[in-house]
Amino acid sequence: MADVKNLDQFILCDVFDAYFYDSDDNLVFYSENLTNSDVKGSAESKEVRNGRGNGLWCTLMYNKKVEVSLKTNLFNMATLALLCGTEVGTGNGTAYSPVQELTVATKQVTLEQEPKNGKIKVYDKTDNTLVDSSKYTVTAKAVEFTDESFDGKTIKVMPYEFDVKGDTVVSEVVISSDKFPSAGKLVLKGVEKNDKTKEMAEITIICENAQPSTDFSLSTSSEVAPAETEIKLTVQTQTGNKKLMTVQEKML
């Protein structure tokens, strides 16, 4: 019989920290602010019955699998890129401005960014109508109205496209219909505590070949509350190896 060195029992009470590495061992995603983390193992079974009374002769077990669920209430572009099978791109390009509420003075307002091709949409908050483009001209960031009656009015400039220039960098994730996430190594780190809530051991779960799901959602609510995102992964075996995952315990 194998020598059992440690029969102490502790509680695994804190959420895991998660680290995901690609096939080149580059860290492409990590979270140390998860709200929930689950590692679930399961298998299918088939009963074999025979003889008089059709008694249970044995149970055949097969199709063992491990699934991981990570939940977070923080948003991260790297997480979205991981689930979409792509990378976070940066550099110059085009983007959309925020909504700008401006007060007209001497028939003019100044925009935050220069509109691409000088095209904007202006909303008059006084009478709740869109202003006809013939009533103003756009030169670089300056908008000049043709009529002094706009002086003192508050207008709303709707989001418009602008060229990203200079030191301004916009990060972007391009989601394509033919790109999917690749499997990688998932490492989960946690701690075990005793009945005095003292940390007694460090636990590490290593999944060498974890396949992220392509499912994602970007949910928001009018109620001021963080939205939760779930990252699902299915653990796969490696070529020539039946191992799904390794659980390690290191006493502190």
Contacts in CASP RR format, 6 or more apart in sequence:
PFRMAT RR
TARGET T0000
AUTHOR 0000-0000-0000
METHOD contacts of the structure
MODEL  1
MADVKNLDQFILCDVFDAYFYDSDDNLVFYSENLTNSDVKGSAESKEVRN
GRGNGLWCTLMYNKKVEVSLKTNLFNMATLALLCGTEVGTGNGTAYSPVQ
ELTVATKQVTLEQEPKNGKIKVYDKTDNTLVDSSKYTVTAKAVEFTDESF
DGKTIKVMPYEFDVKGDTVVSEVVISSDKFPSAGKLVLKGVEKNDKTKEM
AEITIICENAQPSTDFSLSTSSEVAPAETEIKLTVQTQTGNKKLMTVQEK
ML
6 249 0 8 1.000
6 251 0 8 1.000
8 200 0 8 1.000
10 192 0 8 1.000
10 193 0 8 1.000
10 194 0 8 1.000
10 200 0 8 1.000
10 201 0 8 1.000
11 192 0 8 1.000
11 193 0 8 1.000
11 194 0 8 1.000
11 195 0 8 1.000
12 190 0 8 1.000
12 191 0 8 1.000
12 192 0 8 1.000
12 203 0 8 1.000
13 193 0 8 1.000
14 190 0 8 1.000
14 191 0 8 1.000
14 193 0 8 1.000
15 34 0 8 1.000
15 35 0 8 1.000
15 36 0 8 1.000
15 37 0 8 1.000
16 34 0 8 1.000
16 37 0 8 1.000
16 70 0 8 1.000
16 188 0 8 1.000
16 189 0 8 1.000
16 190 0 8 1.000
16 205 0 8 1.000
17 30 0 8 1.000
17 31 0 8 1.000
17 32 0 8 1.000
17 34 0 8 1.000
17 188 0 8 1.000
17 189 0 8 1.000
17 190 0 8 1.000
18 29 0 8 1.000
18 30 0 8 1.000
18 31 0 8 1.000
18 34 0 8 1.000
18 37 0 8 1.000
18 70 0 8 1.000
18 186 0 8 1.000
18 187 0 8 1.000
18 188 0 8 1.000
19 27 0 8 1.000
19 29 0 8 1.000
19 30 0 8 1.000
19 186 0 8 1.000
19 187 0 8 1.000
19 188 0 8 1.000
19 189 0 8 1.000
20 27 0 8 1.000
20 28 0 8 1.000
20 29 0 8 1.000
20 30 0 8 1.000
20 82 0 8 1.000
20 184 0 8 1.000
20 185 0 8 1.000
20 186 0 8 1.000
20 187 0 8 1.000
20 210 0 8 1.000
20 212 0 8 1.000
21 27 0 8 1.000
21 28 0 8 1.000
21 184 0 8 1.000
21 185 0 8 1.000
21 186 0 8 1.000
21 187 0 8 1.000
22 28 0 8 1.000
22 182 0 8 1.000
22 184 0 8 1.000
23 182 0 8 1.000
23 183 0 8 1.000
23 184 0 8 1.000
25 185 0 8 1.000
28 78 0 8 1.000
28 81 0 8 1.000
28 82 0 8 1.000
29 76 0 8 1.000
29 78 0 8 1.000
29 79 0 8 1.000
29 82 0 8 1.000
31 70 0 8 1.000
31 72 0 8 1.000
31 74 0 8 1.000
31 76 0 8 1.000
31 79 0 8 1.000
33 72 0 8 1.000
33 73 0 8 1.000
33 74 0 8 1.000
34 70 0 8 1.000
34 71 0 8 1.000
34 72 0 8 1.000
35 71 0 8 1.000
35 72 0 8 1.000
35 73 0 8 1.000
35 228 0 8 1.000
36 69 0 8 1.000
36 70 0 8 1.000
36 71 0 8 1.000
37 68 0 8 1.000
37 69 0 8 1.000
37 70 0 8 1.000
37 71 0 8 1.000
37 188 0 8 1.000
38 68 0 8 1.000
38 69 0 8 1.000
39 66 0 8 1.000
39 67 0 8 1.000
39 68 0 8 1.000
39 188 0 8 1.000
39 205 0 8 1.000
39 245 0 8 1.000
40 66 0 8 1.000
40 67 0 8 1.000
40 68 0 8 1.000
40 69 0 8 1.000
41 64 0 8 1.000
41 65 0 8 1.000
41 66 0 8 1.000
41 67 0 8 1.000
42 64 0 8 1.000
42 65 0 8 1.000
42 67 0 8 1.000
43 61 0 8 1.000
43 62 0 8 1.000
43 63 0 8 1.000
43 64 0 8 1.000
43 65 0 8 1.000
44 61 0 8 1.000
44 62 0 8 1.000
44 63 0 8 1.000
45 59 0 8 1.000
45 60 0 8 1.000
45 61 0 8 1.000
45 62 0 8 1.000
46 59 0 8 1.000
46 60 0 8 1.000
46 62 0 8 1.000
47 56 0 8 1.000
47 59 0 8 1.000
47 60 0 8 1.000
48 56 0 8 1.000
48 57 0 8 1.000
48 58 0 8 1.000
48 59 0 8 1.000
48 60 0 8 1.000
49 55 0 8 1.000
49 56 0 8 1.000
49 57 0 8 1.000
50 57 0 8 1.000
51 57 0 8 1.000
64 244 0 8 1.000
65 234 0 8 1.000
65 235 0 8 1.000
65 244 0 8 1.000
66 207 0 8 1.000
66 234 0 8 1.000
66 235 0 8 1.000
66 244 0 8 1.000
66 245 0 8 1.000
67 232 0 8 1.000
67 233 0 8 1.000
67 234 0 8 1.000
67 235 0 8 1.000
68 186 0 8 1.000
68 188 0 8 1.000
68 207 0 8 1.000
68 210 0 8 1.000
68 232 0 8 1.000
68 233 0 8 1.000
68 234 0 8 1.000
68 235 0 8 1.000
69 230 0 8 1.000
69 231 0 8 1.000
69 232 0 8 1.000
69 233 0 8 1.000
70 230 0 8 1.000
70 231 0 8 1.000
70 232 0 8 1.000
70 233 0 8 1.000
71 228 0 8 1.000
71 229 0 8 1.000
71 230 0 8 1.000
71 231 0 8 1.000
72 79 0 8 1.000
72 228 0 8 1.000
72 229 0 8 1.000
72 231 0 8 1.000
73 226 0 8 1.000
73 227 0 8 1.000
73 228 0 8 1.000
73 229 0 8 1.000
74 226 0 8 1.000
75 218 0 8 1.000
75 227 0 8 1.000
75 229 0 8 1.000
77 88 0 8 1.000
77 171 0 8 1.000
77 173 0 8 1.000
78 88 0 8 1.000
79 229 0 8 1.000
79 231 0 8 1.000
80 173 0 8 1.000
80 216 0 8 1.000
80 218 0 8 1.000
81 87 0 8 1.000
81 88 0 8 1.000
81 173 0 8 1.000
82 181 0 8 1.000
82 212 0 8 1.000
82 231 0 8 1.000
83 181 0 8 1.000
83 212 0 8 1.000
83 213 0 8 1.000
83 214 0 8 1.000
83 215 0 8 1.000
83 216 0 8 1.000
83 231 0 8 1.000
84 173 0 8 1.000
84 175 0 8 1.000
84 176 0 8 1.000
84 179 0 8 1.000
84 181 0 8 1.000
84 214 0 8 1.000
84 216 0 8 1.000
85 179 0 8 1.000
85 180 0 8 1.000
85 181 0 8 1.000
85 182 0 8 1.000
85 214 0 8 1.000
86 173 0 8 1.000
86 174 0 8 1.000
86 175 0 8 1.000
86 176 0 8 1.000
86 179 0 8 1.000
87 173 0 8 1.000
88 171 0 8 1.000
88 172 0 8 1.000
88 173 0 8 1.000
89 171 0 8 1.000
89 172 0 8 1.000
89 173 0 8 1.000
89 174 0 8 1.000
90 169 0 8 1.000
90 170 0 8 1.000
90 171 0 8 1.000
90 172 0 8 1.000
91 164 0 8 1.000
91 169 0 8 1.000
91 170 0 8 1.000
92 163 0 8 1.000
92 164 0 8 1.000
92 165 0 8 1.000
92 166 0 8 1.000
92 169 0 8 1.000
93 163 0 8 1.000
93 164 0 8 1.000
93 170 0 8 1.000
94 116 0 8 1.000
94 161 0 8 1.000
94 162 0 8 1.000
94 163 0 8 1.000
94 164 0 8 1.000
95 161 0 8 1.000
95 162 0 8 1.000
95 164 0 8 1.000
95 170 0 8 1.000
96 159 0 8 1.000
96 160 0 8 1.000
96 161 0 8 1.000
96 162 0 8 1.000
97 111 0 8 1.000
97 112 0 8 1.000
97 113 0 8 1.000
97 115 0 8 1.000
97 157 0 8 1.000
97 159 0 8 1.000
97 160 0 8 1.000
97 161 0 8 1.000
97 162 0 8 1.000
98 112 0 8 1.000
98 159 0 8 1.000
99 156 0 8 1.000
99 157 0 8 1.000
99 158 0 8 1.000
99 159 0 8 1.000
100 111 0 8 1.000
100 112 0 8 1.000
100 156 0 8 1.000
100 157 0 8 1.000
101 125 0 8 1.000
101 154 0 8 1.000
101 155 0 8 1.000
101 156 0 8 1.000
101 157 0 8 1.000
102 109 0 8 1.000
102 110 0 8 1.000
102 111 0 8 1.000
102 154 0 8 1.000
102 155 0 8 1.000
102 157 0 8 1.000
103 109 0 8 1.000
103 152 0 8 1.000
103 153 0 8 1.000
103 154 0 8 1.000
103 155 0 8 1.000
104 145 0 8 1.000
104 150 0 8 1.000
104 151 0 8 1.000
104 152 0 8 1.000
104 153 0 8 1.000
104 154 0 8 1.000
104 155 0 8 1.000
105 151 0 8 1.000
105 152 0 8 1.000
106 151 0 8 1.000
107 144 0 8 1.000
107 145 0 8 1.000
107 146 0 8 1.000
107 147 0 8 1.000
107 148 0 8 1.000
107 150 0 8 1.000
107 151 0 8 1.000
108 142 0 8 1.000
108 143 0 8 1.000
108 144 0 8 1.000
108 145 0 8 1.000
109 142 0 8 1.000
109 143 0 8 1.000
109 155 0 8 1.000
109 157 0 8 1.000
110 141 0 8 1.000
110 142 0 8 1.000
110 143 0 8 1.000
111 120 0 8 1.000
111 141 0 8 1.000
111 142 0 8 1.000
111 143 0 8 1.000
111 157 0 8 1.000
112 141 0 8 1.000
113 141 0 8 1.000
113 162 0 8 1.000
114 140 0 8 1.000
114 141 0 8 1.000
114 162 0 8 1.000
114 163 0 8 1.000
115 138 0 8 1.000
115 160 0 8 1.000
115 161 0 8 1.000
115 162 0 8 1.000
116 160 0 8 1.000
116 161 0 8 1.000
116 162 0 8 1.000
116 163 0 8 1.000
118 138 0 8 1.000
119 138 0 8 1.000
119 160 0 8 1.000
119 161 0 8 1.000
120 138 0 8 1.000
120 143 0 8 1.000
120 157 0 8 1.000
120 158 0 8 1.000
120 160 0 8 1.000
121 130 0 8 1.000
121 157 0 8 1.000
121 158 0 8 1.000
121 160 0 8 1.000
122 130 0 8 1.000
122 131 0 8 1.000
122 133 0 8 1.000
122 136 0 8 1.000
122 143 0 8 1.000
122 155 0 8 1.000
122 156 0 8 1.000
122 157 0 8 1.000
122 158 0 8 1.000
123 129 0 8 1.000
123 130 0 8 1.000
123 131 0 8 1.000
123 155 0 8 1.000
123 156 0 8 1.000
123 157 0 8 1.000
123 158 0 8 1.000
124 130 0 8 1.000
124 131 0 8 1.000
124 153 0 8 1.000
124 155 0 8 1.000
125 153 0 8 1.000
125 154 0 8 1.000
125 155 0 8 1.000
125 156 0 8 1.000
126 153 0 8 1.000
126 154 0 8 1.000
131 155 0 8 1.000
134 146 0 8 1.000
135 145 0 8 1.000
135 146 0 8 1.000
135 147 0 8 1.000
135 150 0 8 1.000
136 143 0 8 1.000
136 144 0 8 1.000
136 145 0 8 1.000
136 146 0 8 1.000
137 143 0 8 1.000
137 144 0 8 1.000
137 146 0 8 1.000
143 157 0 8 1.000
164 170 0 8 1.000
180 214 0 8 1.000
181 211 0 8 1.000
181 212 0 8 1.000
181 213 0 8 1.000
181 214 0 8 1.000
183 209 0 8 1.000
183 210 0 8 1.000
183 211 0 8 1.000
183 212 0 8 1.000
183 236 0 8 1.000
184 208 0 8 1.000
184 209 0 8 1.000
184 210 0 8 1.000
184 211 0 8 1.000
185 206 0 8 1.000
185 207 0 8 1.000
185 208 0 8 1.000
185 209 0 8 1.000
185 210 0 8 1.000
186 205 0 8 1.000
186 206 0 8 1.000
186 207 0 8 1.000
186 210 0 8 1.000
186 233 0 8 1.000
186 235 0 8 1.000
187 204 0 8 1.000
187 205 0 8 1.000
187 206 0 8 1.000
187 207 0 8 1.000
188 204 0 8 1.000
188 205 0 8 1.000
188 206 0 8 1.000
188 207 0 8 1.000
189 202 0 8 1.000
189 203 0 8 1.000
189 204 0 8 1.000
190 202 0 8 1.000
190 203 0 8 1.000
190 204 0 8 1.000
191 199 0 8 1.000
191 201 0 8 1.000
191 202 0 8 1.000
191 203 0 8 1.000
192 199 0 8 1.000
192 200 0 8 1.000
192 201 0 8 1.000
192 202 0 8 1.000
192 203 0 8 1.000
192 249 0 8 1.000
193 199 0 8 1.000
193 200 0 8 1.000
194 200 0 8 1.000
199 252 0 8 1.000
200 251 0 8 1.000
200 252 0 8 1.000
201 249 0 8 1.000
201 250 0 8 1.000
201 251 0 8 1.000
201 252 0 8 1.000
202 249 0 8 1.000
202 250 0 8 1.000
202 252 0 8 1.000
203 247 0 8 1.000
203 248 0 8 1.000
203 249 0 8 1.000
203 250 0 8 1.000
204 247 0 8 1.000
204 248 0 8 1.000
204 249 0 8 1.000
204 250 0 8 1.000
205 245 0 8 1.000
205 246 0 8 1.000
205 247 0 8 1.000
205 248 0 8 1.000
206 245 0 8 1.000
206 246 0 8 1.000
206 247 0 8 1.000
206 248 0 8 1.000
207 233 0 8 1.000
207 235 0 8 1.000
207 244 0 8 1.000
207 245 0 8 1.000
208 238 0 8 1.000
208 243 0 8 1.000
208 245 0 8 1.000
208 246 0 8 1.000
209 235 0 8 1.000
209 236 0 8 1.000
209 237 0 8 1.000
209 238 0 8 1.000
210 233 0 8 1.000
210 234 0 8 1.000
210 235 0 8 1.000
210 236 0 8 1.000
211 233 0 8 1.000
211 234 0 8 1.000
211 235 0 8 1.000
211 236 0 8 1.000
212 231 0 8 1.000
212 232 0 8 1.000
212 233 0 8 1.000
213 231 0 8 1.000
213 232 0 8 1.000
213 233 0 8 1.000
213 234 0 8 1.000
215 230 0 8 1.000
215 232 0 8 1.000
216 229 0 8 1.000
217 229 0 8 1.000
218 227 0 8 1.000
219 227 0 8 1.000
219 228 0 8 1.000
220 227 0 8 1.000
221 227 0 8 1.000
235 244 0 8 1.000
235 245 0 8 1.000
236 244 0 8 1.000
237 243 0 8 1.000
237 244 0 8 1.000
END
